Amino acid sequence: MSLQSDNISWTSGGAAIVKGVTLQVPEQGVLGLVGPNGSGKSSLLRLLAGVRRGSGGAVLVDQRPIDTIGRAEIARRLALVEQHATTDVVLTARDVVALGRLPHRGALGGWSARDEEIVQRALARTGMTRSAGQSWSTLSGGERQRIQIARALAQEPRELLMDEPTNHLDIRHQLDLLRLLLSLGTHVIVALHDLNQAMAFCDEVAVMSEGQLIAQGKPVEILTAELIGEVFGVEAMIVRGPNGPRISFF
Ligand SMILES: Nc1ncnc2c1ncn2[C@@H]1O[C@H](COP(=O)(O)OP(=O)(O)OP(=O)(O)O)[C@@H](O)[C@H]1O
């Protein structure tokens, strides 16, 4: 198991926000993190990415506690795409993607043809080649989101952590992004609100509720009407159709 948390907790201002989560990231495929607003998904992603230190327990990368690993090594290994990217940056879209190459460059390392090729490929995979020269500050919310994802891809991480990456994206770009995640052949952990997207695109789901991980496994086994009712407080029915199971809400 290359990335896992072992009973990780995080407390802020006396409030327990993440409560003893033991999560195993599968060796391949897409792990969807689902749960109501405020259930701790973003906080857990930040702990897993080493951006935040836990108050108890550990995050392990290849069995090594993440807080014993240097920043650059973590960044060559893990990329986190957060919900809110800053807006006051005087860079082009391509420059933002190029930032993803920083952890791979030594102190004296210059910009190589390979770096440029990786940046161009990341722009192409996210459908942003035509906007490469545009100023970051003028991009729409959805375009910024795709550029942040391109930056993360340029990092060539083994684990890609994404916090609601479909936010701001229109339906075509949501589906393109989810298909892209499936095609990456890397470990992806993605917080999603749309349970039908989690059902259709994730190899596994992990369900957070009030700071705790309450279930993890195959979407069709975990996202039952009973669990959805308990965790989200809504009535749901699983409908089995020709394209797989769908969740209907009442
Ligand atoms: N730095 C902080 N200090 C205090 N409380 C915080 C902090 N960050 C988050 N919280 C609280 O922790 C809880 C979990 O927040 P988190 O953002 O992890 O949830 P989430 O599941 O990602 O929510 P959402 O689906 O709304 O994005 C929330 O109640 C939030 O207000």
PDBQT file of the ligand as one rigid body, heavy atoms in Angstrom, charges set to zero:
ROOT
HETATM    1  N1  LIG A 301      -8.818  25.561   9.750  1.00  0.00    +0.000 N 
HETATM    2  C1  LIG A 301      -9.979  25.208  10.311  1.00  0.00    +0.000 A 
HETATM    3  N2  LIG A 301     -10.272  25.576  11.581  1.00  0.00    +0.000 NA
HETATM    4  C2  LIG A 301     -11.423  25.219  12.162  1.00  0.00    +0.000 A 
HETATM    5  N3  LIG A 301     -12.359  24.465  11.559  1.00  0.00    +0.000 NA
HETATM    6  C3  LIG A 301     -12.137  24.075  10.329  1.00  0.00    +0.000 A 
HETATM    7  C4  LIG A 301     -10.934  24.396   9.626  1.00  0.00    +0.000 A 
HETATM    8  N4  LIG A 301     -10.978  23.847   8.393  1.00  0.00    +0.000 NA
HETATM    9  C5  LIG A 301     -12.160  23.202   8.323  1.00  0.00    +0.000 A 
HETATM   10  N5  LIG A 301     -12.848  23.336   9.468  1.00  0.00    +0.000 N 
HETATM   11  C6  LIG A 301     -14.166  22.745   9.780  1.00  0.00    +0.000 C 
HETATM   12  O1  LIG A 301     -14.009  21.350   9.684  1.00  0.00    +0.000 OA
HETATM   13  C7  LIG A 301     -15.166  20.744   9.143  1.00  0.00    +0.000 C 
HETATM   14  C8  LIG A 301     -14.782  19.888   7.945  1.00  0.00    +0.000 C 
HETATM   15  O2  LIG A 301     -14.382  20.743   6.888  1.00  0.00    +0.000 OA
HETATM   16  P1  LIG A 301     -13.921  20.190   5.484  1.00  0.00    +0.000 P 
HETATM   17  O3  LIG A 301     -13.669  21.375   4.609  1.00  0.00    +0.000 OA
HETATM   18  O4  LIG A 301     -12.808  19.224   5.681  1.00  0.00    +0.000 OA
HETATM   19  O5  LIG A 301     -15.228  19.404   5.034  1.00  0.00    +0.000 OA
HETATM   20  P2  LIG A 301     -15.678  18.895   3.602  1.00  0.00    +0.000 P 
HETATM   21  O6  LIG A 301     -16.247  17.530   3.801  1.00  0.00    +0.000 OA
HETATM   22  O7  LIG A 301     -14.570  19.017   2.613  1.00  0.00    +0.000 OA
HETATM   23  O8  LIG A 301     -16.828  19.931   3.263  1.00  0.00    +0.000 OA
HETATM   24  P3  LIG A 301     -17.435  20.469   1.861  1.00  0.00    +0.000 P 
HETATM   25  O9  LIG A 301     -18.132  19.304   1.216  1.00  0.00    +0.000 OA
HETATM   26  O10 LIG A 301     -18.406  21.516   2.317  1.00  0.00    +0.000 OA
HETATM   27  O11 LIG A 301     -16.309  21.028   1.033  1.00  0.00    +0.000 OA
HETATM   28  C9  LIG A 301     -16.122  21.877   8.810  1.00  0.00    +0.000 C 
HETATM   29  O12 LIG A 301     -17.068  21.984   9.846  1.00  0.00    +0.000 OA
HETATM   30  C10 LIG A 301     -15.229  23.100   8.763  1.00  0.00    +0.000 C 
HETATM   31  O13 LIG A 301     -15.925  24.265   9.156  1.00  0.00    +0.000 OA
ENDROOT
TORSDOF 0
